[in-house]
Amino acid sequence: IFTLDTIPCLLSSWSEWSDCSVTCGKGMRTRQRMLKSAAELGDCNEELEQAEKCMLPECPIDCELTEWSQWSECNTSCGKGHMIRTRMIKIEPQFGGTACPETVQRTKCRVRKCLRGPGMEKRRWKEAR
């Protein structure tokens, strides 16, 4: 003869594990089961949910760069030249993250016109004759 406190727990079987809680890296997944017997029929101390860690492929890490430096001085003291600016890689891309863009930029610069040496014009004119 069963008394109220001897009625066994009636439980459903465990559900399938849920998907991992993340799309990459470390996460958690869970599964549940249901209480089939009415709770009033006695205490049921069985666990109804379980959780465990899950691991998916590493998350992509995108390239990270510092800010651009100031432009350098023009590389000539007169006439046309160029100047550059640079930036450094802070984090290299990993696991399919976005590649690093350029780290050096170059632009034209023009300083005052170069002065010709004395007598240059006369010499050219003589050679042309």
Z-matrix of the N, CA and C atoms (Angstrom, degrees):
N
C 1 1.466
C 2 1.531 1 108.03
N 3 1.363 2 114.85 1 124.84
C 4 1.464 3 119.74 2 178.86
C 5 1.507 4 110.52 3 -82.53
N 6 1.317 5 116.18 4 136.67
C 7 1.467 6 119.51 5 168.44
C 8 1.520 7 105.66 6 -100.52
N 9 1.322 8 116.82 7 167.02
C 10 1.465 9 119.99 8 -174.54
C 11 1.523 10 113.19 9 -56.03
N 12 1.350 11 117.93 10 -36.72
C 13 1.453 12 118.28 11 -175.81
C 14 1.525 13 113.18 12 -86.26
N 15 1.331 14 118.86 13 4.85
C 16 1.462 15 119.13 14 177.09
C 17 1.527 16 112.26 15 -108.25
N 18 1.330 17 117.83 16 1.94
C 19 1.467 18 119.56 17 178.52
C 20 1.527 19 107.76 18 -70.13
N 21 1.336 20 117.39 19 124.33
C 22 1.468 21 118.99 20 -177.59
C 23 1.519 22 111.33 21 -72.26
N 24 1.340 23 115.10 22 156.54
C 25 1.473 24 120.96 23 174.72
C 26 1.520 25 107.82 24 -66.43
N 27 1.302 26 116.45 25 134.90
C 28 1.462 27 120.42 26 171.12
C 29 1.521 28 106.89 27 -108.64
N 30 1.335 29 115.79 28 115.52
C 31 1.459 30 120.59 29 -174.50
C 32 1.524 31 110.38 30 -120.82
N 33 1.319 32 115.10 31 146.37
C 34 1.471 33 118.77 32 173.01
C 35 1.528 34 107.78 33 -73.40
N 36 1.316 35 116.48 34 168.50
C 37 1.462 36 118.11 35 175.30
C 38 1.539 37 108.44 36 -75.51
N 39 1.336 38 116.25 37 163.01
C 40 1.465 39 120.82 38 -179.22
C 41 1.529 40 109.87 39 -64.75
N 42 1.331 41 115.69 40 144.55
C 43 1.470 42 120.87 41 173.34
C 44 1.532 43 108.13 42 -72.68
N 45 1.325 44 115.53 43 170.65
C 46 1.461 45 119.32 44 171.34
C 47 1.534 46 108.11 45 -64.41
N 48 1.327 47 116.76 46 155.75
C 49 1.475 48 119.73 47 174.59
C 50 1.529 49 108.85 48 -65.01
N 51 1.312 50 116.56 49 141.53
C 52 1.472 51 120.51 50 176.28
C 53 1.526 52 108.86 51 -69.16
N 54 1.322 53 115.58 52 168.59
C 55 1.464 54 119.11 53 172.34
C 56 1.521 55 107.87 54 -64.57
N 57 1.313 56 115.50 55 157.16
C 58 1.466 57 120.15 56 175.97
C 59 1.534 58 107.73 57 -60.96
N 60 1.325 59 117.00 58 146.53
C 61 1.473 60 121.32 59 -175.37
C 62 1.528 61 113.17 60 -72.89
N 63 1.336 62 117.23 61 -6.36
C 64 1.461 63 120.76 62 179.77
C 65 1.528 64 108.76 63 -126.67
N 66 1.325 65 116.91 64 163.42
C 67 1.468 66 120.13 65 177.43
C 68 1.523 67 111.53 66 -94.87
N 69 1.330 68 116.92 67 -11.70
C 70 1.465 69 121.61 68 174.93
C 71 1.526 70 108.06 69 -158.69
N 72 1.329 71 115.84 70 153.83
C 73 1.467 72 118.90 71 178.60
C 74 1.516 73 112.55 72 82.99
N 75 1.355 74 115.87 73 -153.29
C 76 1.469 75 121.99 74 -174.58
C 77 1.521 76 111.14 75 -94.52
N 78 1.336 77 116.24 76 135.41
C 79 1.458 78 120.90 77 178.66
C 80 1.518 79 110.69 78 -148.83
N 81 1.313 80 115.64 79 -162.53
C 82 1.463 81 122.62 80 179.20
C 83 1.519 82 108.58 81 -130.82
N 84 1.351 83 116.06 82 154.67
C 85 1.460 84 120.88 83 171.43
C 86 1.520 85 107.91 84 -137.71
N 87 1.325 86 115.97 85 157.49
C 88 1.467 87 120.27 86 -174.96
C 89 1.525 88 110.69 87 -133.53
N 90 1.319 89 114.29 88 163.56
C 91 1.471 90 121.13 89 170.18
C 92 1.527 91 107.25 90 -145.43
N 93 1.328 92 115.89 91 155.44
C 94 1.466 93 121.41 92 -176.49
C 95 1.524 94 110.77 93 -131.42
N 96 1.311 95 112.93 94 163.66
C 97 1.464 96 120.17 95 167.49
C 98 1.521 97 106.85 96 -142.24
N 99 1.307 98 115.03 97 161.00
C 100 1.469 99 120.44 98 -174.19
C 101 1.525 100 109.89 99 -108.55
N 102 1.320 101 114.60 100 152.52
C 103 1.465 102 121.66 101 173.30
C 104 1.527 103 106.47 102 -85.29
N 105 1.324 104 117.19 103 120.36
C 106 1.465 105 120.95 104 -178.20
C 107 1.528 106 112.05 105 -89.26
N 108 1.334 107 116.33 106 -34.54
C 109 1.473 108 118.15 107 -179.60
C 110 1.524 109 108.83 108 -81.96
N 111 1.299 110 116.47 109 150.69
C 112 1.464 111 120.28 110 179.90
C 113 1.529 112 109.39 111 -64.77
N 114 1.297 113 116.93 112 136.15
C 115 1.467 114 121.78 113 -176.08
C 116 1.528 115 111.65 114 -60.59
N 117 1.347 116 116.32 115 -28.51
C 118 1.476 117 119.36 116 -177.79
C 119 1.532 118 111.07 117 -66.21
N 120 1.348 119 116.93 118 -19.64
C 121 1.463 120 118.98 119 -175.10
C 122 1.529 121 113.51 120 -77.58
N 123 1.296 122 117.52 121 -1.55
C 124 1.467 123 118.49 122 177.91
C 125 1.507 124 110.72 123 150.70
N 126 1.311 125 114.84 124 163.44
C 127 1.470 126 119.42 125 179.66
C 128 1.520 127 109.75 126 -71.70
N 129 1.320 128 115.55 127 138.87
C 130 1.459 129 120.19 128 175.86
C 131 1.524 130 106.75 129 -126.56
N 132 1.316 131 116.52 130 111.86
C 133 1.462 132 120.47 131 -176.16
C 134 1.530 133 113.26 132 -101.15
N 135 1.333 134 115.86 133 10.39
C 136 1.463 135 118.94 134 179.58
C 137 1.533 136 109.32 135 -70.64
N 138 1.332 137 116.02 136 146.71
C 139 1.473 138 117.93 137 178.13
C 140 1.526 139 110.14 138 -74.72
N 141 1.328 140 115.12 139 141.86
C 142 1.458 141 120.88 140 -178.43
C 143 1.522 142 111.86 141 -106.87
N 144 1.322 143 117.08 142 -7.29
C 145 1.464 144 120.20 143 177.68
C 146 1.520 145 109.32 144 -142.55
N 147 1.309 146 116.25 145 141.47
C 148 1.456 147 121.74 146 174.46
C 149 1.517 148 108.67 147 -127.12
N 150 1.328 149 115.79 148 148.94
C 151 1.466 150 121.35 149 177.52
C 152 1.518 151 108.37 150 -131.53
N 153 1.318 152 115.88 151 147.63
C 154 1.461 153 120.26 152 174.92
C 155 1.516 154 109.10 153 -147.65
N 156 1.327 155 114.83 154 160.63
C 157 1.466 156 120.15 155 179.26
C 158 1.526 157 109.64 156 -75.12
N 159 1.325 158 115.82 157 149.99
C 160 1.467 159 120.54 158 173.64
C 161 1.521 160 107.63 159 -136.71
N 162 1.320 161 116.16 160 153.59
C 163 1.465 162 121.56 161 -176.32
C 164 1.519 163 108.78 162 -132.93
N 165 1.316 164 115.86 163 123.20
C 166 1.458 165 121.71 164 175.83
C 167 1.528 166 108.02 165 -108.57
N 168 1.339 167 117.90 166 169.61
C 169 1.475 168 118.24 167 179.21
C 170 1.529 169 111.24 168 -51.52
N 171 1.325 170 115.63 169 150.03
C 172 1.472 171 120.92 170 -177.70
C 173 1.524 172 111.51 171 -53.69
N 174 1.319 173 115.71 172 145.97
C 175 1.459 174 120.86 173 177.43
C 176 1.533 175 109.91 174 -71.59
N 177 1.343 176 117.47 175 142.54
C 178 1.465 177 119.07 176 176.59
C 179 1.527 178 110.29 177 -61.52
N 180 1.321 179 115.88 178 141.84
C 181 1.467 180 121.56 179 175.87
C 182 1.522 181 106.54 180 -115.56
N 183 1.345 182 115.95 181 118.49
C 184 1.463 183 120.84 182 -178.59
C 185 1.527 184 110.62 183 -78.85
N 186 1.316 185 114.91 184 154.14
C 187 1.467 186 121.21 185 175.00
C 188 1.532 187 108.45 186 -61.73
N 189 1.336 188 115.94 187 140.20
C 190 1.471 189 120.58 188 174.02
C 191 1.506 190 108.60 189 -127.30
N 192 1.340 191 115.46 190 135.03
C 193 1.462 192 121.70 191 -176.58
C 194 1.516 193 111.32 192 -120.26
N 195 1.328 194 115.78 193 157.36
C 196 1.466 195 120.08 194 172.15
C 197 1.533 196 107.91 195 -76.12
N 198 1.324 197 116.61 196 174.49
C 199 1.464 198 120.98 197 173.57
C 200 1.527 199 108.40 198 -69.20
N 201 1.338 200 116.30 199 161.02
C 202 1.470 201 120.44 200 175.40
C 203 1.519 202 109.75 201 -65.70
N 204 1.340 203 116.15 202 145.52
C 205 1.465 204 120.92 203 172.57
C 206 1.528 205 108.25 204 -73.23
N 207 1.318 206 116.12 205 173.74
C 208 1.472 207 120.07 206 171.51
C 209 1.525 208 107.76 207 -68.44
N 210 1.341 209 116.66 208 156.37
C 211 1.468 210 119.74 209 174.79
C 212 1.520 211 108.61 210 -65.71
N 213 1.340 212 116.22 211 142.86
C 214 1.464 213 120.91 212 177.10
C 215 1.526 214 108.97 213 -71.23
N 216 1.335 215 115.63 214 170.51
C 217 1.467 216 120.00 215 171.54
C 218 1.535 217 107.63 216 -65.23
N 219 1.309 218 116.41 217 157.35
C 220 1.467 219 120.15 218 174.60
C 221 1.532 220 106.95 219 -63.89
N 222 1.336 221 117.12 220 141.02
C 223 1.468 222 119.52 221 -173.86
C 224 1.531 223 113.38 222 -81.56
N 225 1.325 224 117.86 223 5.53
C 226 1.468 225 120.32 224 174.64
C 227 1.515 226 108.20 225 -127.48
N 228 1.335 227 115.44 226 157.34
C 229 1.468 228 118.14 227 179.30
C 230 1.530 229 111.22 228 -91.74
N 231 1.344 230 115.93 229 -15.23
C 232 1.460 231 119.42 230 174.00
C 233 1.522 232 108.63 231 -154.68
N 234 1.311 233 116.23 232 156.25
C 235 1.463 234 120.38 233 179.28
C 236 1.521 235 112.71 234 79.76
N 237 1.343 236 115.94 235 -160.45
C 238 1.467 237 121.63 236 -176.36
C 239 1.520 238 110.54 237 -83.79
N 240 1.330 239 115.72 238 142.33
C 241 1.464 240 121.21 239 177.00
C 242 1.505 241 109.57 240 -155.18
N 243 1.322 242 116.37 241 -158.85
C 244 1.460 243 119.95 242 175.71
C 245 1.526 244 109.53 243 -144.18
N 246 1.303 245 114.48 244 161.10
C 247 1.463 246 121.33 245 173.81
C 248 1.523 247 107.82 246 -134.38
N 249 1.317 248 116.15 247 156.49
C 250 1.463 249 120.62 248 -177.15
C 251 1.525 250 110.46 249 -128.31
N 252 1.318 251 113.71 250 160.24
C 253 1.467 252 120.62 251 169.04
C 254 1.526 253 107.02 252 -139.02
N 255 1.315 254 116.28 253 154.71
C 256 1.462 255 120.37 254 -174.49
C 257 1.534 256 110.24 255 -134.92
N 258 1.315 257 114.13 256 164.19
C 259 1.467 258 121.16 257 171.07
C 260 1.520 259 106.80 258 -145.06
N 261 1.322 260 116.09 259 154.80
C 262 1.459 261 122.33 260 -174.79
C 263 1.533 262 110.18 261 -104.53
N 264 1.345 263 115.48 262 154.01
C 265 1.461 264 120.83 263 174.63
C 266 1.531 265 108.16 264 -83.99
N 267 1.340 266 116.37 265 120.63
C 268 1.474 267 121.08 266 176.57
C 269 1.521 268 110.35 267 -85.95
N 270 1.347 269 116.60 268 -43.79
C 271 1.475 270 121.25 269 -178.98
C 272 1.527 271 108.27 270 -133.10
N 273 1.332 272 115.45 271 122.80
C 274 1.467 273 121.03 272 176.34
C 275 1.531 274 108.48 273 -72.40
N 276 1.347 275 118.76 274 143.84
C 277 1.459 276 119.72 275 177.83
C 278 1.530 277 110.86 276 -67.47
N 279 1.339 278 116.38 277 144.73
C 280 1.465 279 121.58 278 177.88
C 281 1.525 280 109.37 279 -140.97
N 282 1.316 281 115.64 280 157.47
C 283 1.470 282 123.40 281 174.45
C 284 1.527 283 112.16 282 51.72
N 285 1.336 284 116.31 283 41.32
C 286 1.467 285 119.92 284 176.34
C 287 1.514 286 115.15 285 82.62
N 288 1.327 287 118.35 286 15.18
C 289 1.473 288 120.94 287 176.73
C 290 1.523 289 110.88 288 -69.77
N 291 1.342 290 116.22 289 167.18
C 292 1.465 291 120.12 290 -176.96
C 293 1.523 292 110.89 291 -63.49
N 294 1.333 293 114.92 292 139.23
C 295 1.465 294 121.64 293 -178.43
C 296 1.524 295 110.29 294 -70.28
N 297 1.330 296 115.28 295 162.17
C 298 1.463 297 120.23 296 178.96
C 299 1.524 298 110.50 297 -78.15
N 300 1.342 299 117.32 298 134.74
C 301 1.462 300 119.78 299 173.21
C 302 1.533 301 109.28 300 -77.56
N 303 1.329 302 115.80 301 -173.20
C 304 1.464 303 120.26 302 -177.10
C 305 1.531 304 111.68 303 -58.47
N 306 1.320 305 114.78 304 147.31
C 307 1.466 306 119.58 305 179.32
C 308 1.529 307 111.26 306 -113.30
N 309 1.346 308 116.92 307 -3.63
C 310 1.470 309 121.21 308 177.34
C 311 1.521 310 108.17 309 -132.17
N 312 1.323 311 116.73 310 132.16
C 313 1.469 312 121.17 311 173.93
C 314 1.525 313 108.45 312 -122.45
N 315 1.321 314 115.04 313 146.03
C 316 1.461 315 121.95 314 -176.15
C 317 1.522 316 107.05 315 -127.79
N 318 1.309 317 117.38 316 138.78
C 319 1.464 318 120.49 317 176.62
C 320 1.530 319 109.16 318 -140.36
N 321 1.332 320 115.73 319 154.38
C 322 1.464 321 120.18 320 -179.71
C 323 1.522 322 109.81 321 -76.33
N 324 1.320 323 114.65 322 151.02
C 325 1.465 324 119.35 323 173.38
C 326 1.522 325 107.43 324 -142.17
N 327 1.302 326 115.55 325 157.52
C 328 1.469 327 120.01 326 -179.67
C 329 1.517 328 106.98 327 -136.61
N 330 1.308 329 114.78 328 124.01
C 331 1.459 330 120.07 329 176.74
C 332 1.528 331 105.65 330 -100.17
N 333 1.318 332 117.95 331 172.94
C 334 1.472 333 120.66 332 -179.68
C 335 1.529 334 111.39 333 -43.89
N 336 1.326 335 114.95 334 155.19
C 337 1.474 336 119.25 335 -179.75
C 338 1.520 337 110.02 336 -60.15
N 339 1.334 338 115.71 337 143.68
C 340 1.457 339 119.75 338 176.12
C 341 1.522 340 108.69 339 -73.12
N 342 1.338 341 117.17 340 135.87
C 343 1.463 342 121.07 341 177.17
C 344 1.513 343 108.28 342 -82.56
N 345 1.333 344 115.95 343 133.90
C 346 1.468 345 119.21 344 177.45
C 347 1.521 346 108.81 345 -78.73
N 348 1.321 347 115.97 346 151.47
C 349 1.467 348 120.13 347 177.80
C 350 1.520 349 110.79 348 -67.94
N 351 1.342 350 117.65 349 154.84
C 352 1.473 351 120.28 350 -178.61
C 353 1.525 352 110.72 351 -61.34
N 354 1.318 353 115.88 352 140.39
C 355 1.460 354 121.09 353 176.63
C 356 1.518 355 114.40 354 82.86
N 357 1.335 356 119.52 355 -0.48
C 358 1.466 357 121.14 356 -178.43
C 359 1.523 358 111.02 357 -64.37
N 360 1.325 359 116.91 358 -42.08
C 361 1.464 360 120.87 359 -177.04
C 362 1.530 361 110.23 360 -63.38
N 363 1.351 362 117.29 361 -44.06
C 364 1.476 363 121.46 362 -178.47
C 365 1.528 364 110.01 363 -61.22
N 366 1.329 365 117.08 364 -44.59
C 367 1.462 366 121.21 365 -177.98
C 368 1.529 367 110.79 366 -60.26
N 369 1.339 368 116.60 367 -45.60
C 370 1.467 369 120.52 368 179.93
C 371 1.523 370 110.29 369 -60.11
N 372 1.322 371 115.29 370 -42.18
C 373 1.459 372 119.65 371 -176.65
C 374 1.526 373 109.72 372 -63.60
N 375 1.332 374 117.98 373 -40.75
C 376 1.463 375 121.71 374 179.40
C 377 1.533 376 110.66 375 -64.52
N 378 1.373 377 116.15 376 -42.06
C 379 1.465 378 119.89 377 -179.07
C 380 1.522 379 110.93 378 -64.23
N 381 1.307 380 117.13 379 -35.75
C 382 1.468 381 121.22 380 -178.36
C 383 1.521 382 111.26 381 -67.06
N 384 1.346 383 118.54 382 -27.09
C 385 1.473 384 121.75 383 -177.26
C 386 1.450 385 112.56 384 -75.46
